Amino acid sequence: MSTITASNCRFCSVVSKTNGEDPIGTADTYDQWLILEMPLPWDKTIWMEPNPVPPDVHAALAPVWELNFRFRPLAIAPDRDYSQPGRTRVLHFRRPPTPFAQLEKREYLVPTDAVASLVTALFLQPQLLPTFAPYRQDTDHVRDLLICTHGNVDVACARFGYPIYRQLRQHYACNRLRVWRVSHFGQHQFAPTLLDMPEGRCWGHLESNQLDLLVHRKGEIDRMRSFYQGWCVLNQFEQIAEREIWLQEGWDWLSDLKWGETLAIDPSNADAPNWADVEIHFTSPDGERSGVYEARIEACGQVTTMWSSGDETSLEAVKQYQVSHLHKVQIL
């Protein structure tokens, strides 16, 4: 077998972007996220073996996987400006009761040997959380941008993710905005991918000239259409509808309290439905306006994507979708 190198590798994200694959609707949906500082390098199966995950943390996570909710652990690389020797940063995000605009956030900076105990408290023994109050960080005002650079999962993440990470870290990071290298969180065919926390919005195929819009949220919103994967608290078809609403409503839409509901879905094709009917409910932060958007999502063709860089056998046709009907019902 020949070795995959930068010169001979056919990057999955290049195939996807060249073929015009739309990232929308591909953000994985989770109820809770656990993000731990963890030194590089990260193996491909980072969470399946206690390496580089400390054995006690690996053991603490074992029963969490058995809980009946959608859960995603991630690793972030220590940063000389953010990290402290002998301490490990732990960020926990969870889905609050609907409606909401962003995830609930808890952040701790604990002694490294206490991480496993904190994981247990967060997920299994919440009565123990007051023990960790001295390590709780006042960072509710801080936004975290996490860029996947996990090249051991797919080389596209390192090849395209690291330059975007470096640009964001050097030119945009400040007291209210941190930028991290993060482990794989899905869909490397859209590398470079970015997770925006605490909102939980996912972006893919990012380019340098879109970063001002992403960070500052001012300007031509339609320029971000082809980079938005979706909001991680909605399902595939709700994400597709939510993007269309955002493009119509403008940047303020991101602050509205929202929740989605799928009313009906094509029963003839469970793996790749041809249509779905959804509703996106919203309320402004001040409560002065609220309403619901009714949307029909329909298949509009297919493109070829590649699931793994350098692997021609991973080429596959995937359906593309569009919003064929969108109607706003204003309540207030």
Summary of the structure (lengths in Angstrom):
residues: 332
radius of gyration: 20.2
end to end distance: 63.8
largest distance: 63.8
contacts: 1039
relative contact order: 0.16
helix: 29%
strand: 32%
